[in-house]
Amino acid sequence: MKQAVRLDIQQIIDEQAFGAYHLRLTLLCALSVFMDGFDAQAMGFVAPTLSQQWHIARGALGPILTAGLVGMLFGALVFGPLADRFGRKKILVVCTLWFGAFSLLTATATTVTSMELLRLITGFGLGGTLPNAIALTAEYMPKKLRSTGVMLMFTGFSIGAAVGGFAAAYLIGSFGWQGVFVVGGAIPCLTAVLLLGLPESIRFLVLKGGRDAEVSKYLRKVAPQVDVPEGAHFVISEHKETGFVVGQLFTDGRALLTMLLWVIFFMSLLDLYFLNSWLPTVLHDSGLELGTAIRITAMFQVGGAVGAFILGRTFDRRKSFGALALAYAGAAVCVFFIGMAGSSLILQALLVFAAGICVVGGQTGSNAMAAESYPTAIRSTGVGWSLGIGRIGSIVGPMLGAVLLSSHMEMKRVFWAAAVPPVIAVIAALVVNSRISHSASHAAPQPASYSAGAAGNLQ
């Protein structure tokens, strides 16, 4: 009896050139996080107008700003493990439709309580979008372009937030603050339909087993030059994890790595959301017009898109995440000086843009590092829980800003305090990079043909 041909899926994917199929997948995932970015930053742009119209004190905006972030925290913790069980595509479509629908409903809020509740529920869907878009992109990218692919996809988030800033100035002026949530909800609902055209993760299907027909279909698209005979048996050079999925983040020597990633995400998102939530208000208070303050804040995300591209190429060329520590060091310097720039339009714009390169670019790099740190069976869980723990930082950031600003602390001292978290992230990133580099140097070499499946993890 003729033995079935064995094809190593991971090796085939890693040896592909970036093609049209990769581009289509990256753009669709980027579109989902584009609207995620738009919606996630919406409250930062809406806050000054909401404060005026509802007669809310600046410090009282904290619970409204953080309600969506609390939802994101639980969404990331819940939907990451669900995706490792049911598939990345299904959860991504559900989450995109979820946050789109509830964003539309947010436009109907008339009280602080209703606004907080709707932002909480919207955030639950938002929290499940990012880890699955990251995991799906990482699992189709060839190894030599994996970090670049993930980070370019994630620029959709930065671009969405930046476009949201420029659009918010127009939408608020023309349609009121409700217009921001109508646009931020309608487009994701349409995007969810487009996401039905995404493939399921081919690595996920192989690990689950019994899905050879689907694997063959997707493999012929992502690697059209590879002969895929009928009845081929697909393998992957990773073992299938068993046991409680979250507990697996702490097995096989991953405990310290997981804890350090959580520290990086916590510190990074604390600073990112502090700046996103309060920059429009702080710049407006310093003497700039509200529209100008919103547009300068949008440059933060434009810088993030630039930073993601630079860091992605650096990671893949050097096969190292050491540049991530440099990015966070730059973030600390930029944030330190923002508080001293006053109402200087040019200086503030330059500092905010540079901070975006380092803060948002650094967070994007952290996403790529987390995706590279875990095997397929627990990748969505690993990325999702890193983002979930990071969301605690994203909640602390705006609330800390509310406390510091309400205490009438000198503005420059507020930003000096905000420069501390990136310094902590620098130290953690250096240790994580050292562990990843050490693990990679001891990894077994890939087999020379497609017919063998080596044992091991993507570490």
Salt bridges, closest charged atoms under 4 A:
ASP14 OD1 - ARG146 NH2 2.69
ASP14 OD1 - ARG203 NH2 3.39
ASP39 OD1 - ARG119 NH1 3.32
ASP84 OD1 - ARG88 NH1 2.69
GLU139 OE2 - ARG88 NH2 2.68
GLU139 OE2 - ARG379 NH1 2.85
GLU214 OE2 - ARG211 NE 2.58
GLU230 OE2 - ARG220 NH2 3.78
GLU241 OE2 - HIS239 NE2 3.24
GLU241 OE1 - ARG254 NH2 3.45
ASP252 OD2 - HIS239 NE2 3.86
ASP252 OD2 - ARG254 NH2 3.72
ASP285 OD2 - ARG58 NH1 2.29
GLU372 OE2 - LYS143 NZ 3.37
GLU372 OE1 - ARG146 NH1 3.48
GLU410 OE2 - LYS412 NZ 3.79
GLU410 OE1 - ARG413 NE 3.46
